Amino acid sequence: MKRKAAAEWRGDLKSGKGTLTTDSGVLGRTPYSFSTRFESARGTNPEELIAAAHAGCFAMALSFGLSNGGHPPERLETSARVGFQAGEGITGIRLTVRGRVPGIDEAGFVEAAETAKATCPVSKALAGVPISLEAALE
């Protein structure tokens, strides 16, 4: 299985603008620019997309692990915060998950979350970046 996305950029770094498009159509010429990356303009940026990919992948990996352990989750709320420093790059990722999982205690949930963090394909792809985790039951 392969997934594809494309970027189009016009102009220099500071005043240029671009669009991102995915084959699925979920992103269709979605705008991005210097100001969406380094300021607060409306649009997306690479770090936001990495955060979304990581949160989604981690939640699926955690659901898989919990279910295989006999504790299918009712709900997992996951966020990923990607730190970025100009000139340095991505400095770290903070995963936070709150779960409603019948029949599991806090320690078991945290252990399952740590395993998901280590085995999620996006975590593996980002292995060169420090990834921290905060996990708790609701």
Secondary structure, 3 states (H helix, E strand, C coil): CCCCEEEEEECCCCCCEEEEEECCCCCCCEEEEHHHHHCCCCCECHHHHHHHHHHHHHHHHHHHHHHHCCCCCCEEEEEEEEEEECCCEEEEEEEEEEEECCCCCHHHHHHHHHHHHHHCHHHHHCCCCCEEEEEEEC
